[in-house]
């Protein structure tokens, strides 16, 4: 979620750099999120926007989502697995 917020902040600065009131700020943030969902084609979705990808997924026409693996999480899971193996060997010894 933090990564998405950072992306939205960067887009917001580019799209709406000048706001003078709270109402303008609120509207500009809503417009930025709308832009991200409905108008920003993404490489990881093969050129579809996030909204198009979601609609296709809800229809069931997309069987897998091409999101890159998170290697940090994979290493963390591997460490847990190795720890479990080590503990099991201690118990069996």
N, C-alpha and C positions, 0 to 999 in steps of 0.2 A: 504494500500500500504506500509506503514512504517513497518508493521509486516512482510510482504513478503520480504522487503529489508533486514530486520534484519536476517531472515531465510537464505537468499542467502549469506549474509556476513558470517554467522556462517559456512555454508557449504563450502564457498570459502576458509576459513581459514583451514578447515580440508583437503579439496581436493588439494589446491594449496598454501601451506604456504610460498613457496620461489619463488619470481619473481625478475628478475634483471633489467627489462626494461619496458617501457610503453607498447610496443607491447606484451610482455609476460603477463603483467597485463590484457590488453584488451582481449587477447586470453583466459586467465584463467577465466575471468568473463563470457565470452561467453560459455565456456565449462561447468562452474558451472550451468548456467541457463539451458543449454541443458540437463545436468544431472538431474536437478530438474524436467524438463518437461517430459523427455523421459525414465528415468531409476530409479527414486525414487518412489517405491510404497507407497501409503499413506493409512493409516488405515481408514480415513474418506471417502475414495473412494473405500472401500472394496478391497484393494490390487491393484487397478489400479493406474497407474501413472497419473499425471495431463493431459498429452497429450492424453492418452487413454480415460480418462474421457471426455475430450473436444470432441474428435472424435465421441464417442458414443452419446454424447448430440447433436451434429450437425446432426447425422443420425436420431435422434428422438427416439432412443431406450432407453433413460433414461428419465423417467418422473419427477423425483425429484432429487435434489442434496442434499446429506446428510451433510449439513453444520450446525454446532451447532449454536443454537440461541445466540445472543449477549444480555445478560441480562442487560447490561448498557443501551443499546438503548431501550430495553423494559421498563425499569424504567423511562427513559426520556419521552417516549411516554405516559406512564401512568400519569406522572406529567402534561403534556400538556392537556390530556383528563380531569383530575381533575380540572385544571385551567379553561377550557372551561365550565365545569359544574357549577363551582362556579360563573363565570361571567354570565352565563345564569340565574342562580337563582337570582342574583342581579338585572338583567334587569326585571325579572318577579315579583319581590317584590314590 
